[in-house]
Amino acid sequence: MDAPYPLIDCRRCGACCHQRPGTILVTDQDIAFWRSIGRADILSQLTPGHFGEQAFEMTADEACVHLGKPGAANDCSIHEVRARVCREFEAGCQQCREFRRDRGIEPKK
Protein backbone atom coordinates (compact mmCIF):
# COMPACT_ATOMS: atom_id res chain seq x y z
CA MET A 1 0.00 0.00 0.00
CA ASP A 2 1.27 3.48 -0.84
CA ALA A 3 2.04 6.00 1.89
CA PRO A 4 -0.71 8.63 2.32
CA TYR A 5 1.73 11.41 1.43
CA PRO A 6 4.78 11.42 -0.81
CA LEU A 7 8.11 11.61 0.95
CA ILE A 8 9.10 15.23 1.42
CA ASP A 9 12.24 16.22 3.29
CA CYS A 10 10.91 19.07 5.43
CA ARG A 11 14.35 20.17 6.50
CA ARG A 12 15.27 20.87 2.86
CA CYS A 13 11.96 22.47 1.88
CA GLY A 14 10.95 25.32 4.20
CA ALA A 15 7.79 26.17 2.24
CA CYS A 16 5.57 26.14 5.31
CA CYS A 17 7.99 28.54 7.03
CA HIS A 18 7.13 31.29 4.52
CA GLN A 19 3.89 32.85 5.73
CA ARG A 20 2.22 36.15 6.43
CA PRO A 21 3.28 37.90 9.65
CA GLY A 22 1.38 36.75 12.71
CA THR A 23 0.32 33.39 11.30
CA ILE A 24 2.86 30.87 12.64
CA LEU A 25 1.32 30.76 16.09
CA VAL A 26 2.87 29.42 19.27
CA THR A 27 1.01 28.06 22.27
CA ASP A 28 1.24 29.00 25.91
CA GLN A 29 2.78 25.54 26.42
CA ASP A 30 5.50 26.36 23.86
CA ILE A 31 6.27 29.59 25.69
CA ALA A 32 6.37 27.85 29.09
CA PHE A 33 8.68 25.16 27.68
CA TRP A 34 11.09 27.71 26.18
CA ARG A 35 11.15 29.58 29.50
CA SER A 36 11.85 26.34 31.38
CA ILE A 37 14.87 25.55 29.20
CA GLY A 38 16.20 29.11 29.23
CA ARG A 39 15.55 29.93 25.56
CA ALA A 40 15.15 33.68 25.94
CA ASP A 41 16.42 33.97 22.35
CA ILE A 42 13.25 32.30 21.08
CA LEU A 43 10.99 34.26 23.43
CA SER A 44 12.53 37.54 22.29
CA GLN A 45 11.55 36.78 18.70
CA LEU A 46 7.82 36.42 19.29
CA THR A 47 5.32 38.96 18.09
CA PRO A 48 1.58 39.46 18.45
CA GLY A 49 -0.21 37.07 16.13
CA HIS A 50 -3.72 36.40 14.97
CA PHE A 51 -6.51 35.58 17.42
CA GLY A 52 -4.64 37.24 20.33
CA GLU A 53 -1.94 34.56 20.22
CA GLN A 54 1.82 34.97 20.00
CA ALA A 55 3.61 34.13 16.75
CA PHE A 56 7.11 33.81 15.38
CA GLU A 57 8.52 37.00 13.90
CA MET A 58 8.97 36.99 10.15
CA THR A 59 11.83 38.31 8.05
CA ALA A 60 11.41 40.90 5.30
CA ASP A 61 10.88 38.10 2.76
CA GLU A 62 8.09 36.62 4.94
CA ALA A 63 10.06 33.70 6.33
CA CYS A 64 10.10 32.59 9.94
CA VAL A 65 13.08 34.12 11.74
CA HIS A 66 14.17 30.60 12.68
CA LEU A 67 14.39 29.37 9.09
CA GLY A 68 17.95 28.69 8.02
CA LYS A 69 21.18 27.38 9.43
CA PRO A 70 24.72 27.69 8.09
CA GLY A 71 24.89 25.47 5.03
CA ALA A 72 21.17 24.65 5.20
CA ALA A 73 18.99 27.57 4.13
CA ASN A 74 15.73 25.64 4.55
CA ASP A 75 16.47 23.91 7.85
CA CYS A 76 14.95 25.08 11.12
CA SER A 77 17.48 26.61 13.49
CA ILE A 78 15.34 25.55 16.49
CA HIS A 79 14.19 22.19 15.10
CA GLU A 80 14.82 20.27 18.33
CA VAL A 81 12.62 22.67 20.33
CA ARG A 82 10.30 23.96 17.56
CA ALA A 83 6.72 25.01 18.29
CA ARG A 84 3.84 22.58 18.51
CA VAL A 85 2.34 23.85 15.24
CA CYS A 86 5.59 22.98 13.49
CA ARG A 87 5.90 19.55 15.12
CA GLU A 88 2.32 18.63 14.18
CA PHE A 89 2.42 19.85 10.57
CA GLU A 90 2.36 16.81 8.26
CA ALA A 91 4.82 16.65 5.40
CA GLY A 92 2.99 16.05 2.16
CA CYS A 93 -0.48 16.92 3.44
CA GLN A 94 -2.77 19.04 1.30
CA GLN A 95 -1.70 22.29 2.99
CA CYS A 96 1.98 21.34 2.66
CA ARG A 97 1.51 20.72 -1.07
CA GLU A 98 -0.28 24.08 -1.41
CA PHE A 99 2.59 25.88 0.33
CA ARG A 100 5.06 24.09 -1.95
CA ARG A 101 3.09 25.16 -5.05
CA ASP A 102 2.98 28.76 -3.77
CA ARG A 103 6.78 28.70 -3.42
CA GLY A 104 7.27 27.17 -6.88
CA ILE A 105 8.60 23.88 -5.50
CA GLU A 106 5.75 21.88 -7.07
CA PRO A 107 3.86 22.61 -10.27
CA LYS A 108 0.49 24.31 -9.92
CA LYS A 109 -2.53 22.12 -10.61
Buried (B, 14 or more C-beta within 10 A) or exposed (E): EEEEEEEBEBEEBBBBBBBEBBBBBBEEEBBEBBEEEEBEEBBEBBEEBEEEBBBBBBBEEEBBBBBBBEEEEBBBBBEEBBBEBBEEBEBBBEEBBBBBBEBEBBEEE
